[in-house]
Amino acid sequence: MNLPADAVTALETFEAAAGWEQRARLLMQWGERLPALSDVQMCETNRVHGCESQVWLVGELRDSHWQFSANSDARLIRGLVALLLARVNGLSAIELQQVDLPQWFNQLGLGRQLSQSRSNGLNAVLQRMRELAQ
């Protein structure tokens, strides 16, 4: 499967990182680059359930490819969500169904840092994306 350009950038950036501390800094930087959602978008309807932190997700279909925006009240989660968006933005609904979340974070060298609850939360975000794309 072809990776979106942002995903390729993420992979190259994280592969070049020397160790966990540098990856953690990169993770925070990716989170800080997430565009803010409006107050209207940060409503209960757009909140992803199944996350310990608050995560809001909106998606729209543009030329049969999905574009998602998201935000979180937790810095680390914002970074992880930003990397998930890098992986999925621009995909079709069918491609979205084929995204392997654990594999993606392992490729980034972040797999071991995903606690069970964070992993469950990210899976909930991906699941919500897939529901929106149905």
Buried (B, 14 or more C-beta within 10 A) or exposed (E): EEBBEBBEEBBEBBEEBEEEEBBBEBBBEBBEEBEEBEEEBBEEEBEBEBBEBEBBBBBEEEEEBBBBBBBBEBEBBBBBBBBBBBBBBBBBBEBBEEBEBEEBBEBBBBBEBBEEEBBEBBBBBBBBBBEBBE
